[in-house]
Amino acid sequence: RFKGAFLTCALKGCSADLVAQTIAAKREQREEEVRLLQEGRTGLQRFNPIKRNGPVSVKKTFSLDVRRTLVFLIYGGFYQGCVLEIVYNDILPLLGKGTDARTVAKKVAADMGFISPLITIPMAYLVKGLLLGNTPVG
């Protein structure tokens, strides 16, 4: 039961972070190229001492923040996978098992009024703090 939840959400969390890091790196590259162009230089060329004036391609390498990706993998797997598996499949059914409007309203109210603002959002900020190097108390 928890293997599937952990693996699915860990993969999603890790993948989402890799996409975010890739997009951020490309944006930084574009901003650097624009800055260099505004200074009258191209970001893709520099002086080649062998050819004296020939252009040489300059490409920044992508630097993966492995620690950050691991935190998202663990957060996705344990919290979004395992913890929310228990919340949505064991705890919320205590409010009712039907799909009638009253039962659905109770579950939505519990999720939006209690789980999301008091558990999920603080957990996200806790993980963000850990990513930035803060302690859980800080």
VMD Tcl script that builds the backbone (N, CA, C; Angstrom):
set m [mol new atoms 414]
animate dup $m
set s [atomselect $m all]
$s set {name element resname resid chain x y z} {
  {N N ARG 1 A 0.819 -1.203 0.000}
  {CA C ARG 1 A 0.000 0.000 0.000}
  {C C ARG 1 A 0.856 1.258 0.000}
  {N N PHE 2 A 1.846 1.299 0.886}
  {CA C PHE 2 A 2.669 2.508 0.981}
  {C C PHE 2 A 3.773 2.549 -0.067}
  {N N LYS 3 A 4.164 1.390 -0.585}
  {CA C LYS 3 A 5.213 1.376 -1.612}
  {C C LYS 3 A 4.781 2.176 -2.834}
  {N N GLY 4 A 3.571 1.895 -3.300}
  {CA C GLY 4 A 3.059 2.601 -4.473}
  {C C GLY 4 A 2.909 4.092 -4.228}
  {N N ALA 5 A 2.375 4.446 -3.050}
  {CA C ALA 5 A 2.190 5.858 -2.709}
  {C C ALA 5 A 3.538 6.562 -2.614}
  {N N PHE 6 A 4.501 5.909 -1.934}
  {CA C PHE 6 A 5.823 6.517 -1.791}
  {C C PHE 6 A 6.498 6.689 -3.144}
  {N N LEU 7 A 6.532 5.621 -3.927}
  {CA C LEU 7 A 7.239 5.675 -5.214}
  {C C LEU 7 A 6.612 6.687 -6.171}
  {N N THR 8 A 5.287 6.690 -6.259}
  {CA C THR 8 A 4.612 7.619 -7.161}
  {C C THR 8 A 4.883 9.059 -6.769}
  {N N CYS 9 A 4.686 9.384 -5.504}
  {CA C CYS 9 A 4.844 10.775 -5.072}
  {C C CYS 9 A 6.304 11.197 -4.991}
  {N N ALA 10 A 7.197 10.276 -4.663}
  {CA C ALA 10 A 8.628 10.599 -4.664}
  {C C ALA 10 A 9.092 10.920 -6.074}
  {N N LEU 11 A 8.652 10.117 -7.037}
  {CA C LEU 11 A 9.003 10.355 -8.432}
  {C C LEU 11 A 8.443 11.697 -8.915}
  {N N LYS 12 A 7.208 11.988 -8.553}
  {CA C LYS 12 A 6.603 13.267 -8.949}
  {C C LYS 12 A 7.333 14.449 -8.306}
  {N N GLY 13 A 7.656 14.344 -7.014}
  {CA C GLY 13 A 8.355 15.429 -6.335}
  {C C GLY 13 A 9.741 15.658 -6.912}
  {N N CYS 14 A 10.452 14.581 -7.150}
  {CA C CYS 14 A 11.798 14.657 -7.731}
  {C C CYS 14 A 11.736 15.228 -9.145}
  {N N SER 15 A 10.804 14.740 -9.939}
  {CA C SER 15 A 10.666 15.218 -11.318}
  {C C SER 15 A 10.306 16.696 -11.368}
  {N N ALA 16 A 9.380 17.098 -10.514}
  {CA C ALA 16 A 8.978 18.505 -10.488}
  {C C ALA 16 A 10.158 19.401 -10.134}
  {N N ASP 17 A 10.984 18.960 -9.195}
  {CA C ASP 17 A 12.144 19.769 -8.827}
  {C C ASP 17 A 13.167 19.817 -9.951}
  {N N LEU 18 A 13.378 18.710 -10.635}
  {CA C LEU 18 A 14.322 18.703 -11.761}
  {C C LEU 18 A 13.850 19.645 -12.872}
  {N N VAL 19 A 12.551 19.637 -13.143}
  {CA C VAL 19 A 12.005 20.556 -14.150}
  {C C VAL 19 A 12.205 21.999 -13.693}
  {N N ALA 20 A 11.909 22.280 -12.423}
  {CA C ALA 20 A 12.071 23.644 -11.902}
  {C C ALA 20 A 13.525 24.099 -11.971}
  {N N GLN 21 A 14.466 23.231 -11.613}
  {CA C GLN 21 A 15.882 23.601 -11.676}
  {C C GLN 21 A 16.327 23.845 -13.114}
  {N N THR 22 A 15.833 23.033 -14.047}
  {CA C THR 22 A 16.191 23.200 -15.459}
  {C C THR 22 A 15.664 24.526 -15.990}
  {N N ILE 23 A 14.414 24.837 -15.682}
  {CA C ILE 23 A 13.817 26.098 -16.134}
  {C C ILE 23 A 14.564 27.284 -15.546}
  {N N ALA 24 A 14.892 27.216 -14.258}
  {CA C ALA 24 A 15.625 28.309 -13.613}
  {C C ALA 24 A 17.006 28.492 -14.232}
  {N N ALA 25 A 17.677 27.391 -14.541}
  {CA C ALA 25 A 19.013 27.480 -15.145}
  {C C ALA 25 A 18.940 28.100 -16.536}
  {N N LYS 26 A 17.937 27.718 -17.316}
  {CA C LYS 26 A 17.782 28.298 -18.654}
  {C C LYS 26 A 17.451 29.791 -18.561}
  {N N ARG 27 A 16.621 30.164 -17.595}
  {CA C ARG 27 A 16.283 31.569 -17.417}
  {C C ARG 27 A 17.525 32.369 -17.035}
  {N N GLU 28 A 18.341 31.837 -16.142}
  {CA C GLU 28 A 19.581 32.522 -15.753}
  {C C GLU 28 A 20.522 32.663 -16.942}
  {N N GLN 29 A 20.598 31.629 -17.779}
  {CA C GLN 29 A 21.444 31.685 -18.978}
  {C C GLN 29 A 20.965 32.787 -19.912}
  {N N ARG 30 A 19.647 32.851 -20.152}
  {CA C ARG 30 A 19.094 33.895 -21.025}
  {C C ARG 30 A 19.356 35.283 -20.458}
  {N N GLU 31 A 19.180 35.452 -19.146}
  {CA C GLU 31 A 19.424 36.748 -18.516}
  {C C GLU 31 A 20.878 37.160 -18.647}
  {N N GLU 32 A 21.785 36.200 -18.512}
  {CA C GLU 32 A 23.217 36.488 -18.669}
  {C C GLU 32 A 23.529 36.896 -20.104}
  {N N GLU 33 A 22.932 36.193 -21.074}
  {CA C GLU 33 A 23.154 36.536 -22.473}
  {C C GLU 33 A 22.608 37.924 -22.794}
  {N N VAL 34 A 21.450 38.269 -22.255}
  {CA C VAL 34 A 20.869 39.601 -22.473}
  {C C VAL 34 A 21.770 40.668 -21.862}
  {N N ARG 35 A 22.264 40.393 -20.659}
  {CA C ARG 35 A 23.162 41.352 -20.002}
  {C C ARG 35 A 24.417 41.571 -20.830}
  {N N LEU 36 A 24.991 40.491 -21.341}
  {CA C LEU 36 A 26.201 40.616 -22.152}
  {C C LEU 36 A 25.921 41.347 -23.460}
  {N N LEU 37 A 24.766 41.074 -24.066}
  {CA C LEU 37 A 24.402 41.787 -25.292}
  {C C LEU 37 A 24.220 43.276 -25.041}
  {N N GLN 38 A 23.654 43.620 -23.909}
  {CA C GLN 38 A 23.464 45.027 -23.573}
  {C C GLN 38 A 24.795 45.724 -23.345}
  {N N GLU 39 A 25.797 44.976 -22.949}
  {CA C GLU 39 A 27.138 45.532 -22.758}
  {C C GLU 39 A 27.929 45.553 -24.065}
  {N N GLY 40 A 27.317 45.091 -25.145}
  {CA C GLY 40 A 27.985 45.106 -26.446}
  {C C GLY 40 A 28.760 43.847 -26.748}
  {N N ARG 41 A 28.634 42.834 -25.913}
  {CA C ARG 41 A 29.299 41.558 -26.165}
  {C C ARG 41 A 28.227 40.500 -26.372}
  {N N THR 42 A 28.592 39.414 -27.001}
  {CA C THR 42 A 27.654 38.302 -27.086}
  {C C THR 42 A 28.025 37.295 -26.024}
  {N N GLY 43 A 27.015 36.681 -25.455}
  {CA C GLY 43 A 27.251 35.685 -24.424}
  {C C GLY 43 A 27.757 34.374 -24.985}
  {N N LEU 44 A 27.719 34.233 -26.304}
  {CA C LEU 44 A 28.122 32.975 -26.912}
  {C C LEU 44 A 29.525 33.015 -27.499}
  {N N GLN 45 A 30.189 34.163 -27.426}
  {CA C GLN 45 A 31.515 34.270 -28.017}
  {C C GLN 45 A 32.489 34.879 -27.015}
  {N N ARG 46 A 33.737 34.561 -27.202}
  {CA C ARG 46 A 34.810 35.192 -26.445}
  {C C ARG 46 A 36.078 35.127 -27.289}
  {N N PHE 47 A 37.094 35.810 -26.890}
  {CA C PHE 47 A 38.346 35.855 -27.635}
  {C C PHE 47 A 39.046 34.505 -27.570}
  {N N ASN 48 A 39.482 34.022 -28.716}
  {CA C ASN 48 A 40.224 32.771 -28.807}
  {C C ASN 48 A 41.691 33.113 -29.052}
  {N N PRO 49 A 42.579 32.863 -28.081}
  {CA C PRO 49 A 43.979 33.253 -28.243}
  {C C PRO 49 A 44.696 32.503 -29.364}
  {N N ILE 50 A 44.222 31.321 -29.727}
  {CA C ILE 50 A 44.879 30.574 -30.796}
  {C C ILE 50 A 44.590 31.214 -32.147}
  {N N LYS 51 A 43.347 31.593 -32.405}
  {CA C LYS 51 A 42.962 32.198 -33.673}
  {C C LYS 51 A 43.040 33.723 -33.618}
  {N N ARG 52 A 43.440 34.262 -32.523}
  {CA C ARG 52 A 43.569 35.708 -32.280}
  {C C ARG 52 A 42.222 36.416 -32.187}
  {N N ASN 53 A 41.344 36.298 -33.154}
  {CA C ASN 53 A 40.074 37.006 -33.097}
  {C C ASN 53 A 38.871 36.099 -33.340}
  {N N GLY 54 A 39.071 34.817 -33.463}
  {CA C GLY 54 A 37.961 33.932 -33.783}
  {C C GLY 54 A 37.062 33.665 -32.584}
  {N N PRO 55 A 35.768 33.554 -32.841}
  {CA C PRO 55 A 34.841 33.269 -31.749}
  {C C PRO 55 A 34.922 31.819 -31.296}
  {N N VAL 56 A 34.696 31.621 -30.023}
  {CA C VAL 56 A 34.638 30.282 -29.451}
  {C C VAL 56 A 33.323 30.182 -28.696}
  {N N SER 57 A 32.647 29.088 -28.856}
  {CA C SER 57 A 31.361 28.899 -28.176}
  {C C SER 57 A 31.603 28.737 -26.680}
  {N N VAL 58 A 30.828 29.468 -25.905}
  {CA C VAL 58 A 30.907 29.385 -24.453}
  {C C VAL 58 A 29.548 28.942 -23.956}
  {N N LYS 59 A 29.527 27.844 -23.240}
  {CA C LYS 59 A 28.253 27.324 -22.748}
  {C C LYS 59 A 28.391 27.045 -21.260}
  {N N LYS 60 A 27.437 27.571 -20.483}
  {CA C LYS 60 A 27.439 27.284 -19.056}
  {C C LYS 60 A 26.925 25.862 -18.846}
  {N N THR 61 A 27.509 25.180 -17.880}
  {CA C THR 61 A 27.043 23.841 -17.581}
  {C C THR 61 A 25.950 23.914 -16.532}
  {N N PHE 62 A 25.018 22.997 -16.614}
  {CA C PHE 62 A 23.923 22.917 -15.661}
  {C C PHE 62 A 24.421 22.278 -14.380}
  {N N SER 63 A 24.168 22.911 -13.267}
  {CA C SER 63 A 24.606 22.395 -11.984}
  {C C SER 63 A 23.386 21.957 -11.186}
  {N N LEU 64 A 23.215 20.662 -11.012}
  {CA C LEU 64 A 22.079 20.095 -10.304}
  {C C LEU 64 A 22.306 20.209 -8.806}
  {N N ASP 65 A 21.308 20.723 -8.088}
  {CA C ASP 65 A 21.353 20.788 -6.638}
  {C C ASP 65 A 20.798 19.465 -6.107}
  {N N VAL 66 A 21.682 18.514 -5.888}
  {CA C VAL 66 A 21.286 17.157 -5.506}
  {C C VAL 66 A 20.592 17.148 -4.149}
  {N N ARG 67 A 21.083 17.931 -3.210}
  {CA C ARG 67 A 20.472 17.973 -1.874}
  {C C ARG 67 A 19.018 18.415 -1.970}
  {N N ARG 68 A 18.777 19.447 -2.741}
  {CA C ARG 68 A 17.419 19.957 -2.923}
  {C C ARG 68 A 16.524 18.894 -3.559}
  {N N THR 69 A 17.034 18.216 -4.580}
  {CA C THR 69 A 16.251 17.177 -5.254}
  {C C THR 69 A 15.941 16.025 -4.301}
  {N N LEU 70 A 16.906 15.653 -3.465}
  {CA C LEU 70 A 16.666 14.592 -2.484}
  {C C LEU 70 A 15.623 14.999 -1.460}
  {N N VAL 71 A 15.630 16.265 -1.044}
  {CA C VAL 71 A 14.620 16.740 -0.098}
  {C C VAL 71 A 13.236 16.641 -0.729}
  {N N PHE 72 A 13.103 17.027 -1.986}
  {CA C PHE 72 A 11.810 16.916 -2.656}
  {C C PHE 72 A 11.402 15.458 -2.840}
  {N N LEU 73 A 12.362 14.593 -3.103}
  {CA C LEU 73 A 12.070 13.170 -3.228}
  {C C LEU 73 A 11.542 12.621 -1.904}
  {N N ILE 74 A 12.211 12.968 -0.821}
  {CA C ILE 74 A 11.793 12.489 0.501}
  {C C ILE 74 A 10.465 13.117 0.915}
  {N N TYR 75 A 10.315 14.425 0.712}
  {CA C TYR 75 A 9.061 15.111 1.036}
  {C C TYR 75 A 7.906 14.522 0.227}
  {N N GLY 76 A 8.121 14.357 -1.060}
  {CA C GLY 76 A 7.071 13.797 -1.900}
  {C C GLY 76 A 6.717 12.379 -1.489}
  {N N GLY 77 A 7.714 11.572 -1.247}
  {CA C GLY 77 A 7.478 10.179 -0.891}
  {C C GLY 77 A 6.821 9.998 0.459}
  {N N PHE 78 A 7.415 10.607 1.482}
  {CA C PHE 78 A 6.891 10.389 2.828}
  {C C PHE 78 A 5.638 11.206 3.121}
  {N N TYR 79 A 5.695 12.510 2.901}
  {CA C TYR 79 A 4.531 13.318 3.275}
  {C C TYR 79 A 3.400 13.185 2.268}
  {N N GLN 80 A 3.664 13.556 1.017}
  {CA C GLN 80 A 2.586 13.544 0.030}
  {C C GLN 80 A 2.154 12.123 -0.316}
  {N N GLY 81 A 3.044 11.174 -0.201}
  {CA C GLY 81 A 2.689 9.788 -0.494}
  {C C GLY 81 A 2.099 9.077 0.700}
  {N N CYS 82 A 2.924 8.810 1.687}
  {CA C CYS 82 A 2.509 7.969 2.808}
  {C C CYS 82 A 1.548 8.669 3.778}
  {N N VAL 83 A 1.875 9.878 4.203}
  {CA C VAL 83 A 1.025 10.570 5.173}
  {C C VAL 83 A -0.345 10.873 4.576}
  {N N LEU 84 A -0.369 11.420 3.369}
  {CA C LEU 84 A -1.663 11.735 2.770}
  {C C LEU 84 A -2.426 10.482 2.352}
  {N N GLU 85 A -1.736 9.372 2.136}
  {CA C GLU 85 A -2.413 8.087 1.918}
  {C C GLU 85 A -3.248 7.740 3.143}
  {N N ILE 86 A -2.678 7.912 4.318}
  {CA C ILE 86 A -3.397 7.636 5.562}
  {C C ILE 86 A -4.533 8.634 5.754}
  {N N VAL 87 A -4.227 9.917 5.539}
  {CA C VAL 87 A -5.240 10.961 5.744}
  {C C VAL 87 A -6.457 10.729 4.859}
  {N N TYR 88 A -6.223 10.561 3.564}
  {CA C TYR 88 A -7.351 10.473 2.634}
  {C C TYR 88 A -8.029 9.104 2.606}
  {N N ASN 89 A -7.311 8.050 2.935}
  {CA C ASN 89 A -7.913 6.714 2.854}
  {C C ASN 89 A -8.294 6.105 4.193}
  {N N ASP 90 A -7.793 6.637 5.311}
  {CA C ASP 90 A -8.135 6.094 6.621}
  {C C ASP 90 A -8.867 7.102 7.514}
  {N N ILE 91 A -8.433 8.353 7.482}
  {CA C ILE 91 A -9.015 9.347 8.395}
  {C C ILE 91 A -10.267 9.996 7.809}
  {N N LEU 92 A -10.192 10.521 6.601}
  {CA C LEU 92 A -11.365 11.192 6.021}
  {C C LEU 92 A -12.573 10.269 5.846}
  {N N PRO 93 A -12.402 8.985 5.575}
  {CA C PRO 93 A -13.582 8.118 5.516}
  {C C PRO 93 A -14.351 8.026 6.834}
  {N N LEU 94 A -13.738 8.427 7.954}
  {CA C LEU 94 A -14.462 8.463 9.225}
  {C C LEU 94 A -15.600 9.487 9.186}
  {N N LEU 95 A -15.508 10.442 8.264}
  {CA C LEU 95 A -16.570 11.443 8.106}
  {C C LEU 95 A -17.715 10.923 7.250}
  {N N GLY 96 A -17.546 9.772 6.660}
  {CA C GLY 96 A -18.580 9.167 5.824}
  {C C GLY 96 A -17.952 8.500 4.626}
  {N N LYS 97 A -18.622 7.473 4.144}
  {CA C LYS 97 A -18.074 6.728 3.012}
  {C C LYS 97 A -18.855 6.972 1.728}
  {N N GLY 98 A -19.935 7.689 1.777}
  {CA C GLY 98 A -20.760 7.911 0.599}
  {C C GLY 98 A -20.246 9.041 -0.274}
  {N N THR 99 A -20.967 9.239 -1.369}
  {CA C THR 99 A -20.638 10.332 -2.282}
  {C C THR 99 A -21.773 11.358 -2.342}
  {N N ASP 100 A -22.643 11.301 -1.341}
  {CA C ASP 100 A -23.730 12.271 -1.285}
  {C C ASP 100 A -23.164 13.652 -0.946}
  {N N ALA 101 A -23.940 14.673 -1.210}
  {CA C ALA 101 A -23.474 16.058 -1.057}
  {C C ALA 101 A -23.024 16.361 0.367}
  {N N ARG 102 A -23.722 15.874 1.355}
  {CA C ARG 102 A -23.360 16.167 2.753}
  {C C ARG 102 A -22.006 15.549 3.126}
  {N N THR 103 A -21.785 14.308 2.749}
  {CA C THR 103 A -20.510 13.631 3.053}
  {C C THR 103 A -19.356 14.307 2.321}
  {N N VAL 104 A -19.556 14.597 1.052}
  {CA C VAL 104 A -18.514 15.262 0.268}
  {C C VAL 104 A -18.214 16.641 0.860}
  {N N ALA 105 A -19.251 17.381 1.265}
  {CA C ALA 105 A -19.051 18.707 1.861}
  {C C ALA 105 A -18.243 18.612 3.152}
  {N N LYS 106 A -18.517 17.603 3.974}
  {CA C LYS 106 A -17.754 17.431 5.218}
  {C C LYS 106 A -16.279 17.146 4.923}
  {N N LYS 107 A -16.028 16.283 3.943}
  {CA C LYS 107 A -14.646 15.940 3.603}
  {C C LYS 107 A -13.904 17.137 3.011}
  {N N VAL 108 A -14.575 17.879 2.146}
  {CA C VAL 108 A -13.955 19.063 1.547}
  {C C VAL 108 A -13.685 20.114 2.624}
  {N N ALA 109 A -14.645 20.296 3.537}
  {CA C ALA 109 A -14.455 21.261 4.623}
  {C C ALA 109 A -13.284 20.852 5.516}
  {N N ALA 110 A -13.157 19.572 5.818}
  {CA C ALA 110 A -12.035 19.096 6.643}
  {C C ALA 110 A -10.711 19.317 5.913}
  {N N ASP 111 A -10.713 19.029 4.620}
  {CA C ASP 111 A -9.482 19.191 3.845}
  {C C ASP 111 A -9.106 20.659 3.720}
  {N N MET 112 A -10.049 21.481 3.300}
  {CA C MET 112 A -9.744 22.902 3.062}
  {C C MET 112 A -9.661 23.725 4.348}
  {N N GLY 113 A -10.374 23.324 5.365}
  {CA C GLY 113 A -10.387 24.108 6.602}
  {C C GLY 113 A -9.389 23.666 7.643}
  {N N PHE 114 A -8.941 22.413 7.562}
  {CA C PHE 114 A -8.024 21.917 8.586}
  {C C PHE 114 A -6.734 21.360 7.984}
  {N N ILE 115 A -6.843 20.364 7.116}
  {CA C ILE 115 A -5.659 19.657 6.617}
  {C C ILE 115 A -4.729 20.581 5.825}
  {N N SER 116 A -5.278 21.280 4.845}
  {CA C SER 116 A -4.420 22.138 4.006}
  {C C SER 116 A -3.797 23.301 4.775}
  {N N PRO 117 A -4.596 24.131 5.474}
  {CA C PRO 117 A -3.978 25.288 6.127}
  {C C PRO 117 A -3.151 24.956 7.365}
  {N N LEU 118 A -3.493 23.893 8.082}
  {CA C LEU 118 A -2.804 23.611 9.341}
  {C C LEU 118 A -1.757 22.506 9.263}
  {N N ILE 119 A -1.781 21.732 8.193}
  {CA C ILE 119 A -0.802 20.646 8.076}
  {C C ILE 119 A 0.012 20.758 6.783}
  {N N THR 120 A -0.675 20.780 5.647}
  {CA C THR 120 A 0.029 20.734 4.362}
  {C C THR 120 A 0.863 21.977 4.114}
  {N N ILE 121 A 0.300 23.154 4.293}
  {CA C ILE 121 A 1.050 24.390 4.026}
  {C C ILE 121 A 2.212 24.565 5.005}
  {N N PRO 122 A 1.999 24.369 6.320}
  {CA C PRO 122 A 3.171 24.443 7.213}
  {C C PRO 122 A 4.261 23.425 6.866}
  {N N MET 123 A 3.852 22.238 6.436}
  {CA C MET 123 A 4.842 21.223 6.046}
  {C C MET 123 A 5.650 21.701 4.839}
  {N N ALA 124 A 4.983 22.353 3.886}
  {CA C ALA 124 A 5.682 22.875 2.706}
  {C C ALA 124 A 6.690 23.954 3.114}
  {N N TYR 125 A 6.295 24.838 4.048}
  {CA C TYR 125 A 7.220 25.877 4.516}
  {C C TYR 125 A 8.371 25.272 5.320}
  {N N LEU 126 A 8.092 24.216 6.058}
  {CA C LEU 126 A 9.155 23.529 6.793}
  {C C LEU 126 A 10.185 22.962 5.829}
  {N N VAL 127 A 9.719 22.316 4.776}
  {CA C VAL 127 A 10.629 21.757 3.778}
  {C C VAL 127 A 11.398 22.872 3.078}
  {N N LYS 128 A 10.707 23.966 2.747}
  {CA C LYS 128 A 11.378 25.103 2.113}
  {C C LYS 128 A 12.484 25.644 3.029}
  {N N GLY 129 A 12.193 25.758 4.318}
  {CA C GLY 129 A 13.201 26.216 5.273}
  {C C GLY 129 A 14.393 25.299 5.332}
  {N N LEU 130 A 14.128 23.996 5.313}
  {CA C LEU 130 A 15.228 23.028 5.333}
  {C C LEU 130 A 16.067 23.144 4.063}
  {N N LEU 131 A 15.413 23.415 2.942}
  {CA C LEU 131 A 16.148 23.624 1.685}
  {C C LEU 131 A 17.074 24.821 1.774}
  {N N LEU 132 A 16.626 25.863 2.479}
  {CA C LEU 132 A 17.427 27.074 2.612}
  {C C LEU 132 A 18.468 26.973 3.728}
  {N N GLY 133 A 18.502 25.828 4.412}
  {CA C GLY 133 A 19.508 25.626 5.442}
  {C C GLY 133 A 19.068 26.039 6.831}
  {N N ASN 134 A 17.793 26.337 7.017}
  {CA C ASN 134 A 17.293 26.718 8.339}
  {C C ASN 134 A 17.018 25.473 9.169}
  {N N THR 135 A 16.884 25.687 10.469}
  {CA C THR 135 A 16.483 24.586 11.349}
  {C C THR 135 A 14.958 24.556 11.404}
  {N N PRO 136 A 14.370 23.452 11.823}
  {CA C PRO 136 A 12.904 23.399 11.906}
  {C C PRO 136 A 12.312 24.486 12.798}
  {N N VAL 137 A 13.025 24.879 13.841}
  {CA C VAL 137 A 12.530 25.935 14.730}
  {C C VAL 137 A 12.657 27.294 14.064}
  {N N GLY 138 A 13.710 27.496 13.286}
  {CA C GLY 138 A 13.964 28.782 12.637}
  {C C GLY 138 A 13.048 29.000 11.479}
}
mol reanalyze $m
mol bondsrecalc $m
mol representation Tube
mol addrep $m
